[in-house]
Amino acid sequence: MPNTVDTAHIQSLDSAHFLHPFTDFKDLNARGAKVITKAEGIYIWDSEGNRLLDAMSGLWCVSVGYGRKELADAAHQQMMALPYYNSFFQTTNVPAATLAAKLASLAPKVDGRSFEHVFYSSSGSESNDSNVRMVRRYWDLLGQPQRKVIISRHNGYHGSTMAAASLSGMSYMHAQGDLPIPNITHIEQPYFFENARSGETSDEFGLRAAGWLEAKILEVGPDKVAAFIGEPVQGAGGVIIPPATYWPEIQRIVDKYGILLISDEVICAFGRLGHWFAYEKFGYKPDLVTFAKGVTSGYIPLGGVLVGDRVAKVLIEQGGEFNHGYTYSGHPVACAVALANLQIMESENLPERVRTDLGPYLASKYAALNEHPLVAHAESCGFVAGLVLVKDKRTGERFDPDLSVGMLCRKHCFANGLVMRAVGDRMIIAPPLVMTHAQIDEMVALILLCLDLTWQELKTAGYVQ
Ligand SMILES: *Cc1c(COP(=O)(O)O)cnc(C)c1O
């Protein structure tokens, strides 16, 4: 590929003017950002011509892979026909209405509960802000305005706006903004490797972890709790896959106290776990489902909330005006791209392929990583996977966090043509759903190579034996 980009020039503009999200500005300016210039299929290229296999699908979103002409065409056609119009004042547009109906048809019904309605935003964060607004409105309309508290989990991720960051359970985010806002509280996450007692089985741990929700409800007062929110599998927290017993027990508890259940499927929906929506996989019945990322495969921003019958009925029939929404709610171009994206997912059968073929294939390859001297607890769920880098495999002893062993490993990944993400000492992936078996092999071989290089570096420095 001819190198037409002046890397140093772009890096200097970047350092001088672009404040990056979740970034130590000074540190980045000292190194200079990697300039990504093009992408095709499952690969991205930087301005120096280096190719990287993108095992993170961008940021969990490019599910159908890069370079899909159908999506560019859908955006182009819609921009020429109607690039924008609002839906505030009793108008709608063709893609927004069509997509809402499509999403309603894709969302599986559980026990007769269905999702017939959609509230649109442009991101996961905004969608979760909308959830907070909707949940409180719901209880107000039912004459229970004291039900305000939303329970979330430590190390969950729900976005970065004031309300979404409050729902998120990252203490380093809360520390920088007087967060959480009032009436949001957290319980511990179902992270077996970190939180299970010695000798406890995964199933036992799952029940105990769900029990923390009941304990919190009783502590807050059951009549004050509005909702519980959780990701089916925690993504940004490090691909934390809950035990099989966890979600059914959560369902039992929210039912017992009548509180709403919000499934934040910004990562997990649209085939990532082998289903259109992940609540189906884990067997629970949410009232609200947050989506974003994969709905457009990241080609254009779009997010929203699937609103289940229980909430929709009250908002519609008893509601009056809902004083909330965004300029870009139901953006015609974003919705047109989403429709084209879902069309690709349907015609290529991506959710089913992840469930029956690609997911199991990845799982078998990933389990083999457990043989590596640096690795504990390598596991996958659909097309997300994680592993822990450990100092002593036998005892499970972890590395000193100051060593930033995850970042060390990530450095080797970047240098060897692989994008893998580090979350503390966990290494995680969420590859595009369009991989072949050969590409999965290629990816796992790269992961092994980078684990070896990390191991050698740690050994040379005397951190492992
Ligand atoms: C990424 C993410 C969000 C936030 O989405 P943005 O589009 O970045 O605002 C919310 N929830 C989950 C589970 C996410 O992974």
The ligand as an SDF file (V2000), in Angstrom:
LIG
                    3D

 15 15  0  0  0  0  0  0  0  0999 V2000
  -19.6350    0.6780   25.1130 C   0  0  0  0  0  0  0  0  0  0  0  0
  -20.6890    0.4060   26.1080 C   0  0  0  0  0  0  0  0  0  0  0  0
  -21.5600    1.4040   26.5400 C   0  0  0  0  0  0  0  0  0  0  0  0
  -21.3780    2.8370   26.1520 C   0  0  0  0  0  0  0  0  0  0  0  0
  -21.5830    3.0440   24.7980 O   0  0  0  0  0  0  0  0  0  0  0  0
  -21.0640    4.4040   24.1250 P   0  0  0  0  0  0  0  0  0  0  0  0
  -21.5700    4.2810   22.7310 O   0  0  0  0  0  0  0  0  0  0  0  0
  -19.5750    4.4110   24.2420 O   0  0  0  0  0  0  0  0  0  0  0  0
  -21.6780    5.5170   24.8520 O   0  0  0  0  0  0  0  0  0  0  0  0
  -22.5960    1.0570   27.3810 C   0  0  0  0  0  0  0  0  0  0  0  0
  -22.7570   -0.2030   27.7820 N   0  0  0  0  0  0  0  0  0  0  0  0
  -21.9290   -1.1970   27.4150 C   0  0  0  0  0  0  0  0  0  0  0  0
  -22.1860   -2.5820   27.8860 C   0  0  0  0  0  0  0  0  0  0  0  0
  -20.8560   -0.9180   26.5750 C   0  0  0  0  0  0  0  0  0  0  0  0
  -20.0140   -1.8850   26.2240 O   0  0  0  0  0  0  0  0  0  0  0  0
  1  2  1  0
  2  3  1  0
  2 14  2  0
  3  4  1  0
  3 10  2  0
  4  5  1  0
  5  6  1  0
  6  7  2  0
  6  8  1  0
  6  9  1  0
 10 11  1  0
 11 12  2  0
 12 13  1  0
 12 14  1  0
 14 15  1  0
M  END
$$$$
